[in-house]
Amino acid sequence: MSKTIFLYGVHAVFAALKNPNRHHKMLYLTEKTRDSLAKELKGYKLPPIRVVEAKEIQRMIPATAVHQGIILESFSLEDLSLEEVVERADTNATLVILDQVTDPHNVGAILRSCAAFGVTALILPEHNSSDLGGIAGKSSSGALEIVPVVKVTNLAQSLAYLKKHDFWCYGLDEEGTTTLGRTSLTGRNAFVFGAEGQGIRRLVRESCDDLIRLPTSPEFSTLNVSNTVAVVLYEVMRGR
């Protein structure tokens, strides 16, 4: 069921306005932003517009959010099912799976990498995952409108389903037996990334075909999860 969300920042709002699958309630603008974006806004089908003071916009979103004088009150996108994604996936499909990554800034950055490297879909658990609202939208710089998102009730069962449909499932783990560069990345692949600190949960780890790691320095082996995703996706694209 769709819920109301507030998307803010120029890139995130214009990407949402461009998305035919996104439905909107109201566009809030400061007078200054309305005047500066008047020409660009003419090219879009717009919801009702309300011109407000900057302090009114700030009350709608987190205190530290950079809104650039523009907020779009919209509805969340309808999620695809895992079955739909698998049915549409080609022979070189790439899936990114996040196991309890709850920071929306990280998820937004991951969405950006997914869009840049042509990921087929992002898969999240229904519980203990990031909200795909304003923070993730702003951090993704519009990629939230491009990358299909699937929410599943059980990641271990979802991995079993993917393996039945010719996906090789890799878990990214500092203790992985194989480095990324020595891994065959042809065909259909799904990459599982865990939350920082906790990593991938045991049942999810056991459901992966293989655990792989990045060849990082032994003096400092840990990367932010969004950086890890970007490195992996670059290597997949480079190899193809």
C-alpha positions as CSV (number, residue, x, y, z in Angstrom):
1,M,0.0,0.0,0.0
2,S,1.4,3.4,-1.0
3,K,2.1,5.9,1.8
4,T,2.7,9.6,1.6
5,I,6.4,10.7,1.6
6,F,8.2,14.0,1.2
7,L,10.9,14.2,-1.4
8,Y,13.2,17.2,-1.4
9,G,16.2,18.7,-3.2
10,V,16.2,19.6,-6.9
11,H,17.6,16.4,-8.4
12,A,15.3,14.1,-6.3
13,V,12.2,16.1,-7.0
14,F,12.7,16.5,-10.8
15,A,13.5,12.8,-11.1
16,A,10.2,12.0,-9.3
17,L,8.2,14.4,-11.5
18,K,9.7,12.6,-14.5
19,N,8.7,9.2,-13.3
20,P,5.3,8.2,-14.8
21,N,4.9,5.5,-12.0
22,R,5.0,8.1,-9.2
23,H,1.9,9.9,-8.2
24,H,2.0,13.3,-6.4
25,K,-0.2,15.4,-4.0
26,M,1.5,18.8,-3.7
27,L,4.7,20.7,-4.7
28,Y,6.0,23.1,-2.2
29,L,8.3,25.9,-3.3
30,T,9.8,29.0,-1.7
31,E,9.2,32.1,-3.8
32,K,12.9,32.3,-4.7
33,T,13.0,28.7,-5.9
34,R,9.8,29.1,-7.8
35,D,11.3,32.0,-9.7
36,S,14.6,30.3,-10.4
37,L,13.1,27.0,-11.6
38,A,10.1,28.5,-13.5
39,K,11.5,27.6,-16.9
40,E,12.4,24.0,-15.9
41,L,9.1,23.4,-14.3
42,K,7.2,24.2,-17.4
43,G,8.3,20.9,-19.0
44,Y,6.5,18.8,-16.4
45,K,3.0,17.7,-15.5
46,L,2.8,19.2,-12.0
47,P,0.6,18.6,-9.0
48,P,-0.9,21.7,-7.2
49,I,1.8,24.1,-6.2
50,R,2.0,25.9,-2.9
51,V,4.5,28.8,-2.3
52,V,5.6,28.8,1.3
53,E,8.3,30.3,3.5
54,A,11.5,28.3,4.0
55,K,10.8,27.7,7.6
56,E,7.5,26.0,6.7
57,I,9.4,23.6,4.4
58,Q,11.9,22.9,7.1
59,R,9.1,21.7,9.4
60,M,8.2,18.9,7.0
61,I,11.6,17.3,6.9
62,P,14.6,16.4,9.2
63,A,16.2,19.5,10.7
64,T,19.6,18.9,9.0
65,A,18.1,18.1,5.5
66,V,19.2,20.3,2.6
67,H,15.9,21.0,0.7
68,Q,17.0,23.7,-1.7
69,G,13.6,25.3,-1.3
70,I,11.6,22.5,-2.9
71,I,9.6,19.6,-1.5
72,L,7.3,17.2,-3.3
73,E,4.6,15.5,-1.3
74,S,4.2,12.3,-3.1
75,F,3.2,8.6,-2.8
76,S,5.7,5.8,-2.4
77,L,6.2,3.6,-5.4
78,E,4.6,0.2,-5.7
79,D,7.2,-2.5,-5.1
80,L,7.8,-5.3,-7.6
81,S,7.6,-8.9,-6.6
82,L,10.7,-11.1,-6.7
83,E,8.9,-13.3,-9.3
84,E,8.4,-10.3,-11.6
85,V,12.0,-9.3,-11.4
86,V,13.3,-12.8,-12.1
87,E,10.9,-13.1,-15.0
88,R,12.2,-9.9,-16.6
89,A,15.9,-10.6,-15.8
90,D,18.2,-11.3,-18.7
91,T,21.1,-13.8,-18.7
92,N,23.5,-11.3,-17.3
93,A,21.2,-9.8,-14.6
94,T,22.7,-8.4,-11.4
95,L,20.8,-8.1,-8.2
96,V,21.9,-6.2,-5.0
97,I,20.5,-7.6,-1.8
98,L,20.8,-5.6,1.5
99,D,20.6,-7.5,4.8
100,Q,19.3,-5.1,7.5
101,V,21.1,-2.0,6.1
102,T,19.0,0.6,7.9
103,D,20.8,3.9,7.2
104,P,18.9,5.8,4.5
105,H,22.0,7.7,3.5
106,N,23.8,4.4,2.7
107,V,20.8,3.1,0.9
108,G,20.5,6.2,-1.2
109,A,24.2,6.0,-2.1
110,I,23.7,2.3,-3.0
111,L,20.8,3.2,-5.2
112,R,23.0,5.7,-7.0
113,S,25.6,3.0,-7.7
114,C,22.9,0.5,-8.8
115,A,21.6,3.1,-11.3
116,A,25.1,3.9,-12.6
117,F,26.1,0.3,-13.1
118,G,22.8,-1.0,-14.5
119,V,21.6,-3.2,-11.6
120,T,18.4,-5.2,-12.4
121,A,16.9,-4.6,-8.9
122,L,17.6,-3.8,-5.3
123,I,16.2,-6.3,-2.8
124,L,15.4,-5.4,0.8
125,P,13.8,-7.2,3.7
126,E,10.4,-5.9,4.7
127,H,11.6,-5.4,8.3
128,N,14.8,-3.9,9.6
129,S,15.6,-2.0,6.4
130,S,15.8,1.7,5.5
131,D,12.7,3.7,4.7
132,L,12.7,4.8,1.0
133,G,11.6,8.3,1.7
134,G,13.2,11.8,1.6
135,I,16.6,11.0,3.0
136,A,17.2,8.0,0.7
137,G,15.7,9.9,-2.2
138,K,18.0,12.9,-1.7
139,S,21.1,10.7,-1.2
140,S,20.3,8.8,-4.3
141,S,20.2,12.0,-6.4
142,G,17.2,10.6,-8.4
143,A,18.2,7.0,-8.6
144,L,15.3,6.0,-6.4
145,E,13.1,6.6,-9.4
146,I,15.2,4.4,-11.7
147,V,16.1,1.3,-9.8
148,P,13.4,-1.3,-9.3
149,V,13.0,-2.2,-5.6
150,V,11.7,-5.5,-4.2
151,K,10.8,-6.1,-0.6
152,V,10.8,-9.7,0.7
153,T,9.7,-11.3,3.9
154,N,12.6,-13.8,4.1
155,L,16.0,-13.3,2.6
156,A,17.1,-16.9,3.0
157,Q,14.1,-18.2,1.2
158,S,14.5,-15.5,-1.5
159,L,18.1,-16.7,-2.1
160,A,16.9,-20.2,-2.5
161,Y,14.3,-19.0,-5.1
162,L,17.0,-17.1,-7.0
163,K,19.3,-20.1,-7.1
164,K,16.5,-22.2,-8.6
165,H,16.4,-19.6,-11.4
166,D,20.0,-19.7,-12.3
167,F,21.3,-16.9,-10.1
168,W,24.7,-17.5,-8.3
169,C,24.4,-15.9,-4.9
170,Y,27.5,-14.3,-3.3
171,G,27.8,-12.9,0.2
172,L,30.3,-10.1,0.8
173,D,32.2,-11.0,3.9
174,E,35.6,-9.9,5.3
175,E,36.3,-13.6,6.0
176,G,35.3,-14.8,2.5
177,T,37.5,-17.5,1.1
178,T,37.7,-15.9,-2.4
179,T,38.6,-12.4,-3.4
180,L,36.3,-10.5,-5.7
181,G,38.9,-10.4,-8.5
182,R,39.3,-14.2,-8.6
183,T,35.5,-14.8,-8.8
184,S,33.7,-15.6,-12.1
185,L,31.1,-12.9,-12.5
186,T,29.4,-14.1,-15.7
187,G,25.8,-15.0,-15.9
188,R,23.1,-14.1,-13.4
189,N,24.5,-12.9,-10.1
190,A,23.0,-11.7,-6.8
191,F,25.3,-10.0,-4.2
192,V,24.4,-9.8,-0.5
193,F,25.7,-7.0,1.6
194,G,25.2,-6.9,5.4
195,A,24.9,-4.1,7.9
196,E,28.1,-2.5,9.1
197,G,29.3,-4.1,12.2
198,Q,26.8,-6.9,12.2
199,G,27.5,-8.2,8.7
200,I,25.3,-10.8,7.0
201,R,23.1,-12.8,9.3
202,R,24.0,-16.5,9.8
203,L,21.0,-18.0,7.9
204,V,21.5,-15.6,5.0
205,R,25.3,-16.4,4.9
206,E,24.5,-20.1,4.8
207,S,22.1,-19.6,2.0
208,C,24.8,-18.0,-0.3
209,D,26.7,-20.1,-2.8
210,D,29.9,-18.5,-1.8
211,L,31.4,-15.8,0.5
212,I,33.7,-13.4,-1.2
213,R,35.8,-10.5,0.1
214,L,37.5,-7.4,-1.3
215,P,41.3,-7.5,-1.4
216,T,41.7,-4.6,1.1
217,S,44.7,-3.7,3.1
218,P,45.2,-5.8,6.3
219,E,45.8,-2.6,8.2
220,F,42.4,-1.3,7.4
221,S,40.0,-3.9,5.9
222,T,36.6,-2.3,6.5
223,L,34.7,-0.2,3.9
224,N,31.4,1.6,4.2
225,V,28.7,-0.7,2.8
226,S,27.8,1.8,0.0
227,N,31.5,1.9,-1.0
228,T,31.7,-1.9,-1.0
229,V,28.6,-2.1,-3.3
230,A,30.2,0.4,-5.7
231,V,33.5,-1.5,-5.9
232,V,31.7,-4.8,-6.6
233,L,29.4,-3.4,-9.2
234,Y,32.3,-1.7,-11.0
235,E,34.1,-5.0,-11.1
236,V,31.0,-6.8,-12.5
237,M,30.7,-4.2,-15.3
238,R,34.5,-4.2,-16.0
239,G,34.5,-8.0,-16.3
240,R,31.7,-7.9,-18.9
